């Protein structure tokens, strides 16, 4: 456990300064591994605080957009360096606040640094094309212009990577930002704002307002000067973002749920398939939108795969993410723990069999945290609740099939389409899977979880809406195209 004794109160970051919420109220952020341990206090803000942040962002954006892309990129490089200098501190805060293991937290923070540097480089890349004009004396070309002020609503499961992969392209393309992090991850986001301050970002270009989604998030959705909304979270809240944005003509981007399948073909490399299933499904306690949830296994390899999977999962060490040797931490809070336990109960009630786990861990040092055993079900059918709905916990549902065709039919028979993978040594099966799977992120012989920062990220069906995130695709959301025709 951390030896930290000071419990700091983090204020909102608006116009380059730290100011308390108008409500004069702050809420504690707790450590899910030790539920009575306060990581820090964060502001419980009002709509008035959002209005203040948006007004200063609108003013700052005018001068920020006049800088060259290279100049804006220089600020992102400095931002990345500031985070790198505080890598261990930020990673430990992430672990204490959200629960994932310290190695995962360090990896996520390093990824945030890499994302900032990637988009810093985007400041030097082209923003348009020359297009032939019908008049041979004219020049016709396109350029990109920023939206203005964008609102970012980010989740707790990746409290460094997701805020950065939204704010980095937003900033380098000339927008100003107001971010509302999840309450469970607001201390971590405040650490990022401290790094932005150390990097010398112009006042008002990047602002953070913490508080309830029903207050702060809703005001961002409704505010007339927020020209773009980028949201990652649940489908229910995502639909509220969409409706609010449509009602006032704002641009919006949604990244939501997943029910991600991994298909294990009869000819799969057994050891690699087991490792990928466990890593994809159980790291971060299964709290990833790209986490493996459904494990669809061909009958010829099913028994061998099941036995190897159970044996390997039995080796997982659950505990405080700061402790060396811990492989899986707690659920992020009591509500999420209860959600996972309710799905486990539902799986049992609907006739699935528990091969391993299925219980809350409450003894031998676990009683102070929100711990659940890594759980494996078998006998799961596609019509069961745990075969259809996102659990967001360490639960794997084994589904036996007779062929690749059946596997694909089962894999596609959900409302989501975020990520999917297959393990096979047959190139024909691999390309059939690539062609027929309904998912935005498709992998062969690799886990479902994660995405390369330089590649577009997003899903199909109810998983995503409004354009891809990350890579060069991000410019499509954070800018508008301006077509120019010039005749001397």
PEJONOR-V792346 format. One record per residue. RES is the residue in one letter. BURIAL is + if it has 24 or more other C-alpha atoms within 12 Angstrom, else -. D_FIRST is the distance of its C-alpha to the first C-alpha in Angstrom with 2 decimals. Layout:
((RES,BURIAL,D_FIRST) (RES,BURIAL,D_FIRST))
//
This chain:
((X,-,0.00) (X,-,3.77) (X,-,6.52) (X,-,8.88) (X,-,11.42) (X,-,14.33) (X,-,14.96) (X,-,17.64) (X,+,20.57) (X,+,21.73) (X,+,25.45) (X,+,27.72) (X,+,28.80) (X,+,32.59) (X,+,35.24) (X,+,32.84) (X,+,31.57) (X,+,28.87) (X,+,30.54) (X,+,29.67) (X,+,30.96) (X,-,34.43) (X,-,33.13) (X,-,31.07) (X,-,28.40) (X,+,24.70) (X,+,22.39) (X,+,18.64) (X,+,16.44) (X,+,13.82) (X,+,10.67) (X,+,12.38) (X,+,9.58) (X,+,9.45) (X,+,12.92) (X,-,13.30) (X,+,10.62) (X,+,12.82) (X,+,12.00) (X,+,15.52) (X,+,19.12) (X,+,21.74) (X,+,25.49) (X,+,27.50) (X,+,30.48) (X,+,34.11) (X,+,36.82) (X,-,38.08) (X,+,34.95) (X,+,35.53) (X,+,39.17) (X,+,38.29) (X,+,36.01) (X,+,38.68) (X,+,41.45) (X,+,39.86) (X,+,38.87) (X,+,42.48) (X,+,43.80) (X,+,41.39) (X,+,42.12) (X,-,45.75) (X,-,45.16) (X,+,42.19) (X,+,44.47) (X,-,47.08) (X,-,44.91) (X,+,45.47) (X,+,43.03) (X,+,42.37) (X,+,41.52) (X,+,39.08) (X,+,37.60) (X,+,37.07) (X,+,34.80) (X,+,32.72) (X,+,32.48) (X,+,31.22) (X,+,28.71) (X,+,27.40) (X,+,27.24) (X,+,25.28) (X,+,22.57) (X,+,22.65) (X,-,22.16) (X,+,18.88) (X,+,17.77) (X,-,14.27) (X,+,13.61) (X,+,15.20) (X,+,13.58) (X,+,9.98) (X,+,11.59) (X,+,13.33) (X,+,10.48) (X,+,8.80) (X,+,12.43) (X,+,14.13) (X,+,11.95) (X,+,13.49) (X,+,11.95) (X,+,11.19) (X,+,14.59) (X,+,16.33) (X,+,15.03) (X,+,16.29) (X,+,19.44) (X,+,20.05) (X,+,19.73) (X,+,22.11) (X,+,24.38) (X,+,24.53) (X,+,25.61) (X,+,28.20) (X,+,29.53) (X,+,30.14) (X,+,32.00) (X,+,33.95) (X,+,35.21) (X,+,35.88) (X,+,38.36) (X,+,39.84) (X,+,41.22) (X,-,43.80) (X,-,44.90) (X,-,47.93) (X,+,47.98) (X,-,51.38) (X,-,54.49) (X,-,58.17) (X,-,60.31) (X,-,64.07) (X,-,66.18) (X,-,69.56) (X,-,71.05) (X,-,71.36) (X,-,71.24) (X,-,67.86) (X,-,64.22) (X,-,61.80) (X,-,58.07) (X,-,54.76) (X,-,51.83) (X,+,48.54) (X,+,47.73) (X,+,44.43) (X,+,44.14) (X,+,43.22) (X,+,40.15) (X,+,37.81) (X,+,35.23) (X,+,32.06) (X,+,30.21) (X,+,27.03) (X,+,24.65) (X,+,20.93) (X,+,20.59) (X,+,21.12) (X,+,20.25) (X,+,21.10) (X,+,23.78) (X,+,25.93) (X,+,26.32) (X,+,27.20) (X,+,29.62) (X,+,31.40) (X,+,31.47) (X,+,32.31) (X,+,35.65) (X,+,36.40) (X,+,36.26) (X,+,38.02) (X,+,40.86) (X,+,41.47) (X,+,39.88) (X,+,37.83) (X,+,34.73) (X,+,33.24) (X,+,29.97) (X,+,28.46) (X,+,24.97) (X,+,23.66) (X,+,22.20) (X,+,18.95) (X,+,18.59) (X,+,20.32) (X,+,17.63) (X,+,17.38) (X,+,21.18) (X,+,21.43) (X,+,19.66) (X,+,22.42) (X,+,25.03) (X,+,23.94) (X,+,24.60) (X,+,27.93) (X,+,28.81) (X,+,28.11) (X,+,30.29) (X,+,33.12) (X,+,33.90) (X,+,36.93) (X,+,36.27) (X,+,36.49) (X,+,36.19) (X,+,32.60) (X,+,31.48) (X,+,28.61) (X,+,29.15) (X,+,26.44) (X,+,27.28) (X,+,28.66) (X,+,30.42) (X,-,33.39) (X,+,33.91) (X,+,32.58) (X,+,32.98) (X,+,36.38) (X,+,37.64) (X,+,36.79) (X,+,38.73) (X,+,41.66) (X,+,41.88) (X,+,45.17) (X,+,43.90) (X,+,41.10) (X,+,43.03) (X,+,40.45) (X,+,37.51) (X,+,34.94) (X,+,32.82) (X,+,30.24) (X,+,29.39) (X,+,31.18) (X,+,34.88) (X,-,35.76) (X,+,34.44) (X,+,35.81) (X,+,39.24) (X,+,38.99) (X,+,38.27) (X,+,41.27) (X,-,43.62) (X,+,42.77) (X,+,43.17) (X,-,46.44) (X,-,47.86) (X,-,47.79) (X,-,48.22) (X,+,44.84) (X,+,43.48) (X,+,40.48) (X,+,38.19) (X,+,36.16) (X,+,33.54) (X,+,32.85) (X,+,32.34) (X,+,32.80) (X,+,33.65) (X,+,33.54) (X,+,35.47) (X,+,35.31) (X,+,38.65) (X,+,38.88) (X,+,42.48) (X,+,44.29) (X,+,44.32) (X,+,40.61) (X,+,38.68) (X,+,36.83) (X,-,33.83) (X,+,33.25) (X,+,33.81) (X,+,31.24) (X,+,28.57) (X,+,29.43) (X,+,29.44) (X,+,25.95) (X,+,24.52) (X,+,26.51) (X,+,25.92) (X,+,22.41) (X,+,20.16) (X,+,18.27) (X,+,18.93) (X,+,22.55) (X,+,21.98) (X,+,24.42) (X,+,28.00) (X,+,29.11) (X,+,27.27) (X,+,29.57) (X,+,30.62) (X,+,34.03) (X,+,34.72) (X,+,38.52) (X,+,39.84) (X,+,43.45) (X,+,44.93) (X,-,45.79) (X,+,42.21) (X,+,40.56) (X,-,40.23) (X,-,39.00) (X,+,36.47) (X,+,35.24) (X,-,34.84) (X,-,32.96) (X,+,30.66) (X,+,29.79) (X,-,29.21) (X,+,26.86) (X,+,24.83) (X,-,24.44) (X,-,22.36) (X,+,19.63) (X,+,16.15) (X,+,14.55) (X,+,10.92) (X,+,7.65) (X,+,8.81) (X,+,6.04) (X,-,6.75) (X,-,10.10) (X,-,12.98) (X,+,12.07) (X,+,15.31) (X,+,15.26) (X,+,12.93) (X,+,14.14) (X,+,17.17) (X,+,16.79) (X,+,18.02) (X,+,20.12) (X,-,23.32) (X,+,22.49) (X,+,21.37) (X,-,24.69) (X,+,26.59) (X,+,25.44) (X,+,26.26) (X,+,29.61) (X,+,30.52) (X,+,29.77) (X,+,32.01) (X,+,34.63) (X,+,34.67) (X,+,35.45) (X,-,38.07) (X,-,39.81) (X,-,40.24) (X,+,37.57) (X,+,36.23) (X,+,32.58) (X,+,32.21) (X,+,28.51) (X,+,25.75) (X,+,26.65) (X,+,24.47) (X,+,21.44) (X,+,18.71) (X,-,18.35) (X,-,18.01) (X,-,15.95) (X,-,12.55) (X,-,13.61) (X,-,15.38) (X,+,12.98) (X,+,12.91) (X,+,15.83) (X,+,16.19) (X,+,19.58) (X,+,21.00) (X,+,22.43) (X,+,26.05) (X,+,29.40) (X,+,32.71) (X,+,36.18) (X,+,39.56) (X,+,38.47) (X,+,41.47) (X,+,41.73) (X,-,42.83) (X,+,39.79) (X,+,37.24) (X,+,34.44) (X,+,36.92) (X,+,37.51) (X,+,34.66) (X,+,31.35) (X,+,28.47) (X,+,25.45) (X,+,23.41) (X,+,23.07) (X,+,26.69) (X,+,29.40) (X,+,33.05) (X,+,35.46) (X,+,38.99) (X,+,41.87) (X,+,44.80) (X,-,48.08) (X,+,48.36) (X,+,46.86) (X,-,49.10) (X,+,47.63) (X,+,44.09) (X,+,44.84) (X,-,46.45) (X,+,43.42) (X,+,41.01) (X,+,43.03) (X,+,43.60) (X,+,40.81) (X,+,40.68) (X,+,38.07) (X,+,38.55) (X,+,35.48) (X,+,34.72) (X,+,36.15) (X,+,36.45) (X,+,38.70) (X,+,38.61) (X,+,42.11) (X,-,44.13) (X,-,47.19) (X,-,47.87) (X,-,50.12) (X,+,47.46) (X,+,44.97) (X,-,47.44) (X,-,48.48) (X,+,44.86) (X,+,44.55) (X,-,47.80) (X,+,47.27) (X,+,43.60) (X,+,42.98) (X,+,39.78) (X,+,38.99) (X,+,36.67) (X,+,38.31) (X,+,37.00) (X,+,38.69) (X,+,36.80) (X,+,33.42) (X,+,30.75) (X,+,31.30) (X,+,28.03) (X,+,27.84) (X,+,30.63) (X,-,31.84) (X,+,31.44) (X,+,35.09) (X,-,36.44) (X,+,37.37) (X,+,35.01) (X,+,36.19) (X,+,37.64) (X,+,40.82) (X,+,41.97) (X,+,39.53) (X,+,36.57) (X,+,37.65) (X,+,40.32) (X,+,41.55) (X,+,41.11) (X,+,38.55) (X,+,35.44) (X,+,34.46) (X,+,36.82) (X,+,40.24) (X,+,40.62) (X,+,38.56) (X,+,41.56) (X,+,43.52) (X,+,41.40) (X,+,40.70) (X,+,44.32) (X,+,47.86) (X,-,50.74) (X,-,53.63) (X,-,56.87) (X,-,59.17) (X,-,62.91) (X,-,64.65) (X,-,68.40) (X,-,69.93))
//
